Amino acid sequence: MSPTPIVIKSLSILLDINSIIFTDLDGTLLDKNTFKFDSIKDYFKELISSGIIIIPNSSKTESELSDFNRQYNLNLSFIAENGSSIHGLNLLHKDLPTKVLISRSIDQIYNIFNENIHSVLKQKITFISKLKKKEQEKILGLPLNKLSLAMNRMHSIPIQFSGNEKERNNLIKTSNDVGLSIQSGGRIILKNM
């Protein structure tokens, strides 16, 4: 996808800002096991108070990142679902939008997936959203009260893939060929490019 005019304008405005830190959350700012932020919270807020702009860039959803802002009394711009959407640019400059969508919707992703992925590969995929809450909680490593935030996805679909490496590579190639991207972390996420 080519950059949209709003993204280009946003980048030119951001270049006028002195210090911006883009950071992941899980395993970077948040403890990889507990998802806690407490050990660096004071330092983090000190950086913000000194004028440094911090923009989380995460596989987390808009709901999760908004909750992070609420939980720690922050007002950060953020990038959700691996770059699928950008939120709160207006916090950086009044002429920027509140939200920029860069990806397809989940319905569009499902349609492309269903029309283009071979049935043999489809049989090896488990959609996390189709599992029971307890199974989702175990796979995602989140407490039940945070699970609905994580599953409130607009532009990416968490999956588990049970195929071998050759099949996994085939899934990645086929997905890329039709404009989808497979990204691996602690789990696999199918998303729009």
Secondary structure as the mmCIF struct_conf table of DSSP 4:
data_model
#
loop_
_struct_conf.conf_type_id
_struct_conf.id
_struct_conf.beg_label_comp_id
_struct_conf.beg_label_asym_id
_struct_conf.beg_label_seq_id
_struct_conf.end_label_comp_id
_struct_conf.end_label_asym_id
_struct_conf.end_label_seq_id
HELX_LH_PP_P HELX_LH_PP_P1 SER A 2 THR A 4
HELX_RH_AL_P HELX_RH_AL_P1 PRO A 5 LEU A 14
TURN_TY1_P TURN_TY1_P1 LEU A 15 ASP A 16
BEND BEND1 ILE A 17 ASN A 18
STRN STRN1 ILE A 20 THR A 23
STRN STRN2 ASP A 26 ASP A 26
TURN_TY1_P TURN_TY1_P2 GLY A 27 LEU A 29
STRN STRN3 LEU A 30 LEU A 30
TURN_TY1_P TURN_TY1_P3 LYS A 32 THR A 34
HELX_RH_3T_P HELX_RH_3T_P1 ASP A 38 ILE A 40
HELX_RH_AL_P HELX_RH_AL_P2 LYS A 41 SER A 49
TURN_TY1_P TURN_TY1_P4 SER A 50 GLY A 51
STRN STRN4 ILE A 53 PRO A 56
STRN STRN5 ASN A 57 ASN A 57
BEND BEND2 SER A 59 LYS A 60
HELX_RH_AL_P HELX_RH_AL_P3 GLU A 62 GLN A 71
TURN_TY1_P TURN_TY1_P5 TYR A 72 ASN A 73
STRN STRN6 PHE A 78 ALA A 80
TURN_TY1_P TURN_TY1_P6 GLU A 81 SER A 84
STRN STRN7 SER A 85 HIS A 87
HELX_RH_3T_P HELX_RH_3T_P2 LEU A 89 LEU A 91
TURN_TY1_P TURN_TY1_P7 LEU A 92 LEU A 92
TURN_TY1_P TURN_TY1_P8 LYS A 94 ASP A 95
BEND BEND3 LEU A 96 LEU A 96
BEND BEND4 THR A 98 THR A 98
STRN STRN8 LYS A 99 LEU A 101
BEND BEND5 SER A 103 SER A 103
HELX_RH_AL_P HELX_RH_AL_P4 ILE A 106 ASN A 116
BEND BEND6 ILE A 117 ILE A 117
HELX_RH_AL_P HELX_RH_AL_P5 SER A 119 LYS A 122
TURN_TY1_P TURN_TY1_P9 GLN A 123 LYS A 124
STRN STRN9 ILE A 125 PHE A 127
HELX_RH_3T_P HELX_RH_3T_P3 ILE A 128 LYS A 130
BEND BEND7 LEU A 131 LEU A 131
HELX_RH_AL_P HELX_RH_AL_P6 LYS A 133 LEU A 140
TURN_TY1_P TURN_TY1_P10 GLY A 141 GLY A 141
HELX_RH_AL_P HELX_RH_AL_P7 LEU A 144 MET A 151
BEND BEND8 MET A 154 HIS A 155
STRN STRN10 SER A 156 PHE A 161
BEND BEND9 GLY A 163 GLY A 163
HELX_RH_AL_P HELX_RH_AL_P8 GLU A 165 ASP A 177
TURN_TY1_P TURN_TY1_P11 VAL A 178 GLY A 179
STRN STRN11 LEU A 180 SER A 184
BEND BEND10 GLY A 185 ARG A 187
STRN STRN12 ILE A 188 ASN A 192
#
